[in-house]
């Protein structure tokens, strides 16, 4: 629940111990979630009132959906994922556990973002693409091909970064 000056928080008479995972870095977010589970703490999901969550969308525990997020329909958002301000998630998309979708990112229909992936500010992912586990998509990148697990892509069109 988000508090505003004209809508005070109302606590349950005996609330269960819980935690919100508002940590940007996926490895640390997962570690805190594991520690919370060891202590029997519930992972709370936070969905801003301006976020649109369409029919058939499944939202896991500990998810944060920021203001003006749009998730159209029949999508999945995994445990501990963060979908930031103004991001758009198309139909039948799957956002993995502890993934991060940056502000203004746009994901077409049937996109798969695997666990722990990081999608930067304003990136675009074309329909049907897969972003591998732990991959990073740079800010403003346009993903036209699948992105391998653990890799980093940048640019228009997105290309792997070489060292």
C-alpha positions in Angstrom: 0.0 0.0 0.0 1.3 3.5 -0.8 0.7 6.2 1.7 -0.4 9.7 0.8 -1.1 12.7 3.0 -4.9 12.2 2.5 -4.9 8.4 2.8 -3.3 7.3 6.0 -2.1 3.7 6.4 -4.4 1.5 8.5 -2.7 -1.3 10.3 -4.4 -4.7 10.9 -4.9 -5.4 14.6 -2.1 -8.1 14.6 -0.2 -7.8 11.3 2.1 -10.7 10.3 5.8 -9.8 10.1 6.6 -8.9 6.5 9.1 -7.2 4.3 9.1 -5.2 1.0 12.0 -5.9 -1.4 12.7 -2.4 -2.7 16.4 -3.1 -3.6 17.6 -2.5 -7.1 20.4 -5.0 -7.3 19.0 -8.5 -8.1 21.6 -10.6 -6.2 21.2 -8.6 -3.0 17.4 -8.6 -3.4 17.4 -12.4 -3.7 19.7 -12.7 -0.6 17.3 -10.5 1.5 14.3 -12.6 0.2 16.1 -15.8 1.3 16.9 -14.3 4.7 13.3 -13.2 5.1 12.1 -16.8 4.3 14.5 -18.2 6.9 12.8 -15.8 9.5 9.2 -16.7 8.3 8.7 -13.1 7.0 6.1 -12.7 4.3 7.2 -10.9 1.1 4.8 -8.1 0.4 4.0 -7.0 -3.1 3.6 -3.2 -3.7 1.4 -2.1 -6.5 1.0 1.6 -7.0 -2.6 2.7 -7.6 -1.8 4.1 -11.0 -0.3 0.8 -12.2 -2.6 -1.0 -14.6 -2.6 -4.8 -14.2 -4.7 -6.4 -16.9 -6.9 -9.6 -16.8 -5.1 -12.8 -16.3 -1.9 -11.3 -15.0 -0.1 -13.2 -12.2 2.0 -11.2 -9.8 4.4 -13.1 -7.5 5.3 -12.3 -3.9 7.6 -9.4 -3.2 6.9 -7.6 -6.5 7.1 -3.8 -6.8 5.0 -2.2 -9.6 5.8 1.5 -9.7 3.5 4.4 -10.8 2.2 4.3 -14.3 3.3 0.7 -15.1 1.1 -1.1 -17.6 0.9 -4.9 -17.8 -1.7 -5.7 -20.5 -3.0 -9.3 -20.1 -2.0 -12.9 -19.4 1.5 -11.9 -18.3 3.5 -13.2 -15.3 5.7 -11.2 -12.9 8.0 -13.4 -10.8 8.9 -13.2 -7.1 10.9 -10.2 -6.2 10.7 -8.5 -9.6 10.7 -4.7 -9.9 8.9 -3.0 -12.7 9.8 0.6 -12.6 8.0 3.9 -13.4 6.1 3.9 -16.7 7.3 0.6 -18.0 5.0 -1.3 -20.4 4.7 -5.0 -20.5 2.9 -6.6 -23.4 0.5 -9.6 -23.4 1.7 -13.1 -22.5 5.1 -11.7 -21.3 7.0 -13.4 -18.5 9.2 -11.5 -16.1 11.4 -13.8 -14.1 12.1 -13.8 -10.4 14.2 -10.8 -9.2 14.3 -9.3 -12.6 14.5 -5.5 -12.9 12.6 -3.6 -15.6 13.8 0.0 -15.8 11.7 3.2 -16.1 10.0 3.6 -19.4 11.0 0.2 -20.8 8.7 -1.2 -23.4 8.3 -5.0 -23.8 6.3 -6.4 -26.7 4.0 -9.3 -26.4 5.3 -12.8 -25.6 8.7 -11.5 -24.3 10.5 -13.6 -21.8 12.8 -11.9 -19.2 14.5 -14.6 -17.3 15.5 -14.5 -13.6 17.8 -11.7 -12.4 17.9 -9.9 -15.8 18.3 -6.1 -15.8 16.5 -4.0 -18.4 17.8 -0.4 -18.5 15.9 2.9 -18.7 13.8 3.3 -21.9 14.9 0.1 -23.6 12.6 -1.7 -26.1 12.2 -5.4 -26.5 10.5 -6.6 -29.7 7.7 -9.2 -29.4 8.8 -12.8 -28.9 12.3 -12.1 -27.7 14.0 -13.8 -24.8 16.3 -12.0 -22.3 18.5 -14.6 -20.7 19.1 -15.1 -17.0 21.3 -12.4 -15.5 21.6 -10.5 -18.8 21.8 -6.7 -18.9 20.1 -4.6 -21.6 21.5 -1.1 -21.7 19.5 2.1 -21.4 17.7 3.0 -24.7 18.7 -0.3 -26.4 16.4 -1.9 -28.9 16.4 -5.7 -28.6 15.6 -7.3 -32.0 17.2 -10.7 -31.2 17.3 -13.0 -28.2 19.9 -12.0 -25.5 22.1 -14.8 -24.1 22.2 -15.4 -20.3 24.8 -13.3 -18.5 25.5 -11.1 -21.5 25.3 -7.3 -21.8 23.7 -5.7 -24.9 23.6 -2.0 -25.9 22.7 0.2 -28.8 20.2 0.3 -31.7 19.8 -2.4 -32.6 21.2 -4.0 -29.4 24.6 -5.7 -29.8 26.7 -7.7 -27.3 29.4 -5.7 -25.6 32.9 -7.2 -26.1 35.8 -6.7 -23.7 
